[in-house]
């Protein structure tokens, strides 16, 4: 503890020292102080045990076979882990005990001042030494005998003081236990938040993987269909090109035959003309009758057979959604049943 900082802030060093020696649980001066490791804050052993028992209600004592327990420091909320000995396994702070002893000796050697003890407002020379149970206020003996509280029920001030201090300590223990429960809930909520983020990232990765696989499948199917169209295009183009070649050959033959026929027709000598005319005419007739080439049907160049309808696939893509989780439905059903109960 930093005693020098407290002493410099207040006018009286003894008052500053006294503030440093107050237990944060019972708000009284330490009795048998212990060190709460590792935060180094001090508590009365009884107060530490009360906080420990409130945070670990099933801990059965020093002879228990339970491995230990935990609670949070009321000063800094640091979590303190204890072994099977519980609070009794903590080390006593002998330095603080010695300081308290020196402080008490110093206080006992100083003369008491009038203002150090509360005095009665009605009887300025009387100390407040009793408690009016009826009015629930501290008062003095003169007020009970002659004053406003002569018909009231009174009790010793120390008795009421101990009772209310015990009640306050119990309230503090309940608050500390409640704070521990709240801290536990906060930790659980923080863990749930982190798990939600991690699960969301995993769900995103899985969704992206599924869509990537679907996109790859579509690309593969598109490549397959494009290959079929290309194959059909190649087959039809090759057939048409072969017909073009055949018709070109026939045209060439026919052109040569026309030239031969023209040359024969220009022959002026009858004998010379008749020697070749009959065979030439026969050749022309045979050429006009035979050698008919194939033709393509009407609409042969059309590719309408390769039209693909994607409306059903588009509708299916638009209808894509997450599957309803049965676990979530059961969870919500359970919550509704609990609310009804």
C-alpha positions as CSV (number, residue, x, y, z in Angstrom):
1,X,0.0,0.0,0.0
2,X,1.2,3.6,-0.7
3,X,0.9,5.3,2.7
4,X,2.9,8.3,1.6
5,X,0.4,9.3,-1.1
6,X,-2.5,9.2,1.4
7,X,-0.5,11.1,4.0
8,X,0.3,13.9,1.6
9,X,-3.3,14.4,0.5
10,X,-4.8,15.0,4.0
11,X,-3.8,17.4,6.7
12,X,-3.5,14.9,9.5
13,X,-1.0,12.0,9.0
14,X,-2.8,9.8,11.5
15,X,-6.2,10.3,9.7
16,X,-4.5,9.5,6.4
17,X,-3.0,6.4,7.9
18,X,-6.3,5.3,9.4
19,X,-7.9,5.5,6.0
20,X,-5.2,3.2,4.6
21,X,-6.0,0.6,7.3
22,X,-9.7,0.3,6.6
23,X,-11.1,-2.9,5.2
24,X,-13.2,-2.3,2.1
25,X,-15.7,-4.9,3.2
26,X,-16.5,-4.2,6.9
27,X,-15.2,-0.6,6.7
28,X,-13.4,-1.1,10.0
29,X,-9.7,-1.4,10.7
30,X,-8.1,-4.6,9.6
31,X,-8.1,-7.6,11.9
32,X,-5.7,-10.4,11.0
33,X,-5.2,-9.0,7.5
34,X,-4.4,-11.3,4.7
35,X,-2.8,-10.7,1.3
36,X,-5.0,-11.5,-1.8
37,X,-2.6,-12.6,-4.4
38,X,-1.7,-11.5,-7.0
39,X,-3.3,-8.1,-6.7
40,X,-1.8,-7.4,-3.2
41,X,-4.9,-5.9,-1.8
42,X,-5.8,-6.6,1.9
43,X,-8.9,-7.9,3.5
44,X,-9.8,-9.1,7.0
45,X,-9.6,-12.8,7.1
46,X,-13.2,-13.0,8.2
47,X,-14.3,-10.6,5.5
48,X,-12.3,-12.6,2.9
49,X,-13.9,-15.8,4.1
50,X,-17.4,-14.3,3.9
51,X,-16.8,-13.2,0.3
52,X,-15.3,-16.6,-0.5
53,X,-18.2,-18.4,1.0
54,X,-20.7,-16.2,-0.9
55,X,-19.0,-16.9,-4.2
56,X,-18.5,-20.6,-3.4
57,X,-21.6,-21.8,-1.5
58,X,-20.8,-25.5,-1.9
59,X,-17.3,-25.2,-0.4
60,X,-17.5,-27.3,2.8
61,X,-14.5,-26.1,4.8
62,X,-10.8,-26.7,5.3
63,X,-11.2,-30.5,5.4
64,X,-13.1,-30.6,2.1
65,X,-11.8,-32.7,-0.7
66,X,-12.8,-30.0,-3.2
67,X,-9.8,-28.6,-5.0
68,X,-10.5,-25.0,-4.0
69,X,-12.5,-22.1,-5.3
70,X,-12.3,-18.6,-6.6
71,X,-13.7,-15.1,-5.9
72,X,-13.0,-11.5,-7.0
73,X,-11.2,-8.9,-5.1
74,X,-13.7,-6.2,-3.9
75,X,-11.1,-3.5,-4.6
76,X,-10.0,-4.3,-8.2
77,X,-12.3,-7.2,-9.3
78,X,-9.2,-9.3,-10.0
79,X,-10.1,-13.0,-9.8
80,X,-8.4,-14.8,-6.9
81,X,-7.8,-18.6,-7.2
82,X,-7.6,-20.5,-3.9
83,X,-6.4,-24.0,-3.1
84,X,-8.2,-26.6,-1.0
85,X,-7.4,-24.6,2.2
86,X,-9.5,-21.7,1.0
87,X,-8.9,-18.4,2.7
88,X,-6.7,-20.0,5.3
89,X,-4.2,-20.8,2.6
90,X,-3.6,-17.0,2.1
91,X,-0.6,-15.4,3.8
92,X,-1.1,-13.0,6.6
93,X,0.2,-9.4,6.1
94,X,2.4,-9.0,9.1
95,X,3.5,-5.6,8.0
96,X,0.0,-4.3,8.1
97,X,-0.6,-5.9,11.5
98,X,2.4,-4.2,13.0
99,X,1.4,-0.9,11.6
100,X,-2.1,-1.3,13.1
101,X,-0.6,-2.2,16.5
102,X,1.6,0.9,16.3
103,X,-1.3,3.0,15.3
104,X,-3.5,1.8,18.2
105,X,-0.7,2.4,20.7
106,X,-0.3,6.0,19.3
107,X,-4.1,6.6,19.5
108,X,-4.3,5.2,23.1
109,X,-1.4,7.5,24.2
110,X,-3.1,10.7,22.9
111,X,-5.6,12.5,25.1
112,X,-9.1,12.3,24.0
113,X,-10.6,15.5,22.6
114,X,-14.1,16.6,23.1
115,X,-14.9,16.6,19.4
116,X,-13.7,13.1,18.8
117,X,-16.9,11.5,20.2
118,X,-20.4,12.6,18.9
119,X,-22.1,14.8,21.5
120,X,-25.9,15.3,22.0
121,X,-27.3,18.4,20.3
122,X,-29.8,18.9,23.1
123,X,-27.3,18.3,25.9
124,X,-24.0,19.5,24.7
125,X,-22.0,18.0,27.6
126,X,-23.5,14.5,27.1
127,X,-22.0,11.9,24.8
128,X,-24.3,9.9,22.6
129,X,-24.2,6.5,24.3
130,X,-27.6,4.8,23.8
131,X,-29.8,4.0,20.8
132,X,-33.5,4.8,20.7
133,X,-35.1,1.7,19.2
134,X,-38.5,3.5,18.8
135,X,-37.2,6.5,16.9
136,X,-34.2,4.6,15.4
137,X,-31.7,7.3,16.2
138,X,-28.7,7.4,18.6
139,X,-29.2,9.6,21.6
140,X,-27.8,10.3,25.1
141,X,-28.9,9.2,28.6
142,X,-30.3,12.7,29.5
143,X,-32.7,12.5,26.5
144,X,-33.9,9.1,27.8
145,X,-34.4,10.4,31.3
146,X,-35.7,13.9,30.8
147,X,-35.8,14.6,27.1
148,X,-37.7,13.6,23.9
149,X,-37.0,9.9,24.3
150,X,-38.2,9.3,27.9
151,X,-41.1,7.2,26.7
152,X,-39.2,5.3,24.0
153,X,-37.5,1.9,24.1
154,X,-33.8,2.2,24.1
155,X,-30.9,-0.3,23.8
156,X,-27.1,-0.2,24.4
157,X,-25.4,1.7,21.6
158,X,-22.7,-1.0,21.2
159,X,-25.3,-3.8,20.9
160,X,-27.2,-2.0,18.1
161,X,-23.9,-1.0,16.5
162,X,-22.7,-4.7,16.3
163,X,-26.1,-5.8,15.0
164,X,-26.3,-3.3,12.3
165,X,-22.7,-3.8,11.4
166,X,-23.3,-7.5,11.1
167,X,-26.3,-6.8,8.9
168,X,-24.3,-4.4,6.7
169,X,-21.6,-7.0,6.4
170,X,-24.1,-9.5,5.2
171,X,-25.5,-7.0,2.7
172,X,-22.0,-6.4,1.5
173,X,-21.4,-10.1,1.1
174,X,-24.6,-10.4,-0.9
175,X,-23.6,-7.5,-3.1
176,X,-20.2,-9.0,-3.7
177,X,-21.8,-12.4,-4.5
178,X,-24.2,-10.6,-6.8
179,X,-21.4,-8.8,-8.5
180,X,-19.6,-12.1,-9.0
181,X,-22.7,-13.6,-10.6
182,X,-23.1,-10.5,-12.8
183,X,-19.4,-10.8,-13.8
184,X,-20.0,-14.4,-14.7
185,X,-22.9,-13.5,-16.9
186,X,-20.9,-10.8,-18.5
187,X,-18.1,-13.3,-19.2
188,X,-20.7,-15.7,-20.7
189,X,-22.2,-13.0,-22.9
190,X,-18.7,-12.0,-24.1
191,X,-17.9,-15.6,-24.9
192,X,-21.3,-15.9,-26.7
193,X,-20.5,-12.7,-28.7
194,X,-17.1,-14.1,-29.7
195,X,-18.6,-17.5,-30.6
196,X,-21.2,-15.7,-32.7
197,X,-18.5,-13.8,-34.6
198,X,-16.5,-17.0,-35.1
199,X,-19.6,-19.0,-36.2
200,X,-20.6,-16.2,-38.6
201,X,-17.2,-16.2,-40.2
202,X,-17.4,-20.0,-40.6
203,X,-20.9,-19.7,-42.1
204,X,-19.7,-17.1,-44.5
205,X,-16.8,-19.2,-45.6
206,X,-19.0,-22.2,-46.1
207,X,-21.6,-20.2,-48.1
208,X,-18.8,-18.7,-50.3
209,X,-17.4,-22.2,-50.9
210,X,-20.9,-23.6,-51.9
211,X,-21.5,-20.7,-54.3
212,X,-18.0,-21.0,-55.8
213,X,-18.6,-24.7,-56.3
214,X,-21.9,-23.9,-58.0
215,X,-20.2,-21.3,-60.2
216,X,-17.6,-23.8,-61.2
217,X,-20.3,-26.3,-62.1
218,X,-22.0,-23.7,-64.2
219,X,-18.8,-22.8,-65.9
220,X,-18.1,-26.5,-66.6
221,X,-21.6,-27.0,-68.0
222,X,-21.3,-23.8,-70.1
223,X,-18.0,-25.1,-71.6
224,X,-19.6,-28.5,-72.4
225,X,-22.5,-26.9,-74.2
226,X,-20.3,-24.5,-76.1
227,X,-18.2,-27.4,-77.2
228,X,-21.3,-29.2,-78.6
229,X,-22.3,-26.0,-80.5
230,X,-18.7,-25.7,-81.8
231,X,-18.8,-29.4,-82.9
232,X,-22.1,-28.9,-84.7
233,X,-20.7,-25.8,-86.4
234,X,-17.6,-27.6,-87.5
235,X,-19.6,-30.6,-88.9
236,X,-22.1,-28.4,-90.8
237,X,-19.3,-26.1,-92.1
238,X,-17.3,-29.0,-93.3
239,X,-20.2,-30.5,-95.2
240,X,-21.1,-27.2,-96.8
241,X,-17.4,-26.7,-97.8
242,X,-17.3,-30.1,-99.4
243,X,-20.5,-29.3,-101.4
244,X,-18.9,-26.0,-102.5
245,X,-15.8,-27.9,-103.7
246,X,-18.0,-30.4,-105.6
247,X,-20.0,-27.7,-107.3
248,X,-16.8,-25.8,-108.2
249,X,-15.4,-29.0,-109.8
250,X,-18.7,-29.5,-111.7
251,X,-18.7,-25.9,-112.8
252,X,-15.2,-26.1,-114.0
253,X,-15.9,-29.3,-116.0
254,X,-19.0,-27.7,-117.5
255,X,-17.1,-24.5,-118.4
256,X,-14.5,-26.6,-120.3
257,X,-17.3,-28.5,-122.0
258,X,-18.9,-25.2,-123.1
259,X,-15.6,-24.0,-124.5
260,X,-15.2,-27.3,-126.4
261,X,-18.8,-27.0,-127.7
262,X,-18.2,-23.4,-128.8
263,X,-15.1,-24.3,-130.7
264,X,-16.9,-27.2,-132.4
265,X,-19.8,-24.9,-133.3
266,X,-17.4,-22.6,-135.0
267,X,-16.1,-25.4,-137.3
268,X,-17.0,-24.5,-140.9
269,X,-16.1,-27.8,-142.5
270,X,-18.9,-30.3,-142.5
271,X,-16.8,-33.4,-142.5
272,X,-14.6,-32.1,-139.6
273,X,-17.7,-31.0,-137.6
274,X,-19.5,-34.3,-138.0
275,X,-16.5,-36.3,-136.9
276,X,-16.7,-34.9,-133.3
277,X,-20.2,-33.4,-133.1
278,X,-22.1,-36.6,-132.3
279,X,-19.8,-37.6,-129.5
280,X,-19.7,-34.1,-128.1
281,X,-23.5,-33.8,-128.1
282,X,-23.7,-37.2,-126.3
283,X,-21.2,-36.0,-123.7
284,X,-23.1,-32.8,-123.1
285,X,-26.4,-34.7,-122.7
286,X,-24.8,-37.1,-120.2
287,X,-23.3,-34.2,-118.4
288,X,-26.7,-32.5,-118.1
289,X,-28.5,-35.7,-117.0
290,X,-26.0,-37.2,-114.5
291,X,-23.7,-35.9,-111.8
292,X,-26.4,-34.3,-109.7
293,X,-24.8,-33.1,-106.5
294,X,-26.3,-33.1,-102.9
295,X,-28.0,-30.0,-101.6
296,X,-28.6,-28.7,-98.1
297,X,-32.1,-28.6,-96.7
298,X,-33.8,-25.3,-95.9
299,X,-32.8,-24.1,-92.5
300,X,-29.8,-26.3,-92.4
301,X,-27.7,-23.4,-91.1
302,X,-30.0,-22.8,-88.2
303,X,-28.7,-23.4,-84.6
304,X,-32.1,-23.2,-82.9
305,X,-31.7,-26.7,-81.5
306,X,-29.0,-25.5,-79.2
307,X,-31.2,-23.0,-77.4
308,X,-31.2,-23.4,-73.6
309,X,-34.0,-22.3,-71.2
310,X,-32.6,-21.0,-67.9
311,X,-35.9,-19.7,-66.4
312,X,-36.3,-22.6,-64.0
313,X,-32.7,-22.2,-62.9
314,X,-33.1,-18.4,-62.5
315,X,-36.2,-19.1,-60.4
316,X,-34.3,-21.6,-58.3
317,X,-31.5,-19.1,-57.7
318,X,-34.0,-16.5,-56.6
319,X,-35.6,-19.0,-54.3
320,X,-32.3,-19.8,-52.6
321,X,-32.5,-19.3,-48.9
322,X,-31.1,-20.7,-45.6
323,X,-32.6,-24.0,-44.4
324,X,-34.6,-23.7,-41.2
325,X,-32.6,-25.1,-38.4
326,X,-34.5,-27.7,-36.3
327,X,-32.4,-26.9,-33.3
328,X,-33.4,-23.3,-33.3
329,X,-37.1,-24.2,-33.6
330,X,-36.8,-26.6,-30.6
331,X,-34.9,-23.9,-28.7
332,X,-37.7,-21.3,-29.2
333,X,-40.4,-23.9,-28.4
334,X,-38.6,-24.6,-25.1
335,X,-38.5,-20.9,-24.3
336,X,-42.3,-20.6,-25.0
337,X,-43.0,-23.6,-22.7
338,X,-40.9,-22.0,-19.9
339,X,-42.8,-18.7,-20.3
340,X,-46.2,-20.5,-20.2
341,X,-45.1,-22.3,-17.0
